[in-house]
Amino acid sequence: MMEINIPGFGQLHIVHLILDYNGTLARDGMLLPGVRDALYELSGMIQLHVLTADTFGGVSQILEGVPVTMTVISPENQAEAKLEYVQKLGENTVAAIGNGRNDRLMLRAAALSIAVVQEEGASFETIACADVVCSSILDALELFTHSKRLIATLRS
């Protein structure tokens, strides 16, 4: 569990980190460089979950051996499915990272939400639902291992 007090933002008790796959952890279905190692590092702190429609196929093989709970969701109603997943885990214990329009409800509901803007871009609606916006998934994941960066960004 990650606990951090952010003045003016609140006390966070993060147990789960939900991650979108395509556009967030991967580009064109392939895991981005450095992501595997970053996930291994974080897995000792919080429970990792990957939600994907597996658009390009093969995500289960790509993430084989990576300490994450991987869930393939239906191509229909993805935003609602991701929101339900957050609610099932408990909104107050969840951090979420995503980029697509189908991530907006998940980010709005999570206690801590991060949008990433990488090669695929990001939906404006999703960015508007995020607490933090990062230019790479590695920068976003490092916020959990270098929590003073979160404090600096979110305090008021």
Phi, psi and omega in degrees: 000144177249123176242131180209135177258122181245109182307130180080350179249315177131178179270124178257136174234081186271119177255325186236141171239117178261130183238131168290157181262286184290129182088345181246295177269340189222157171237128181051038176086353182255132180303133180289151180302136177088345184292316181304312180296320179296321178293319176301316180298316182288334185298339176280347183256316185218162179278129184257136180229133175245125177248129183206150169272357180054050183308318184266353181078157174085007184297326181296324177288321181295322182267005180303130180085349178277133185285071178226154168268116184254130180233124175269125180253159180295147176297339178270144175054042182297318181300316180292322179296319179292321176299314179300323179296316177300313182297323179297321180282335183107105187309323184287350182248007189247136164250149182220144177230131178197179181221333188272164179302328179288357178262352189298317182291323177298314180293320180298324185278332186291151177296327176223126182231139182229127173259141176245138178243100182242207185303324182284343184087188180211148177289135178300321179300321180290317177302319181294338179269353186272149171279326183224145174239130179239155181269358175204154178295325180294320175298318180297315181293327179292341175299334180277333178265346177231069190295342177296337175293321176296316179301313182298325183279321190258348183292156175212000000 
